[in-house]
Amino acid sequence: MSDQSENRRNFEAWFASKLNVLMGDRDAGFIVVMVSFPLLERYLRQKSQSEPNTNNFNDALIGVLPELRNRANANLFWAIYRHGLLHNIALSKESYGLSHDRPILEVWPDGRVWLNPNLFAERVLATIRNDFATFESGVALPQVYPLGVESSAPGIFTLYLGTGTPPGGNRK
């Protein structure tokens, strides 16, 4: 792993490893999906160079989730799950919901959709891992920097995790 970028190490430590733990708890399905969607959205925005619910974005989404089959289903899926869960912590009436006992994704003829949270998260993580350069392009990923008071030993700090540029713009 010594050849991995800091971004890749942070992705694995902050997101992938935590999702793997949560996937072991069947009651964590909503949280698994709610963490997976922003990761997928970042990837898809970079891959498509487009905003959600545009043709290019939907085509990239279908590339990750071919089970969607078409742009109309991609729009429906995005509205039900991404917008429903991340904006309202709810699913719309068009959804059947989440189930660990279903395939990754099912769009039924009546427009209702099932989503398997763990299989979805696994697909998102695999997609990002296989094309990490796309995921990390664009807007800078969060960075960790040390904050705190230097101890009696020079160069030793009490570390607090943070992201972005620390106050004063200095990185230690």
Secondary structure, 3 states (H helix, E strand, C coil): CCCCCHHHHHHHHHHHHHHHHHCCCHHHHHHHHHHHHHHHHHHHHHHHCCCCCCHHHHHHHHHHCHHHCCHHHHHHHHHHHHHHHHHHCCCCCCEEEECCCCCCEEECCCCCEEECHHHHHHHHHHHHHHCHHHHHCCCCCCCCCCCCCECCCCCCECCCCCCCCCHHHCCC
